[in-house]
Amino acid sequence: MTIRCEIVSQDRTVFTGDVDIVLIPGAAGEMGILPHHAPVLTTLKYGIIKVRKGGREELFTVAGGVAEVQPDVVTILADRGSENIEEIDIDRAEAAKKRAEEYLAKGAAGTDPDRYAIMEAALRRANLRLDTVRRYRKGGTRIPTSEN
């Protein structure tokens, strides 16, 4: 028996498939969702979504959002940057981290608080992506790019 899982970010469908279990970083802690789960609506914190089918597991980063659970489907609406960890471009994540750290090091909070908050969020996303790759991708390997 399976449950349908749909992970959608602002610009694309990240994952759709029938799975055995979905593990999500809910606001109150990690939640395991199995087929015939009671209906739930929860916010998501920064973290990793795990979907398992048989012996195979796929991992996705998520930087907040909401999840709606119904007995036969889990719909995850990611705020920003949800992606399969195999798609994470390490060079791009490292560059985003560096840009955010440089901006935040200038102490520019007083000049533009909105921009400062955006850069804090960018730093959190970059750190999530890099930490996830180091933890879960085999050997923390880089994705080949056209420049490599």
C-alpha positions, 0 to 999 in steps of 0.5 A: 500500500502506498501514499501519493507524495507531491512536492511543489516549489514556487516554480516547479514540481520537484517530485510526484510519486507513490511512496511507502512513507514520507518524512517531513520536518514539521514545525513541531518535529519530524513527522512520518506519514504513512498511507491512511494517515489522519488529515493534517495541515502543518507548517514546515521548517528548514530541513529534509524531506525523505520519501521511501519506496521499497528499499529506495530513499530520495531526499529533498531540501525544504526551506519552509512551507506547508504540508497538507496530509490526506489519507491518500496524498501528501502535498508539500508546498515549499516556500523556496528552494526545494530540490532533490539533493542529487541536483544541488550544485555545490559551487552555486551553494558555496557562492550564495553562502559567501555572498550572504556572509559578506553582506551580513559581515558588513553589519548592514541591518540598519540600512535596509532591514528587508535586504538583511533579512533576505540575506539571512534567509539566503545564508540559512538555505545555503547552509542547509544545502551544503550540510545536506550534501555533506551528510547524505550525498555519497562522498559529498560529491560535486555535480559535474558542470559544463565548467568542470 
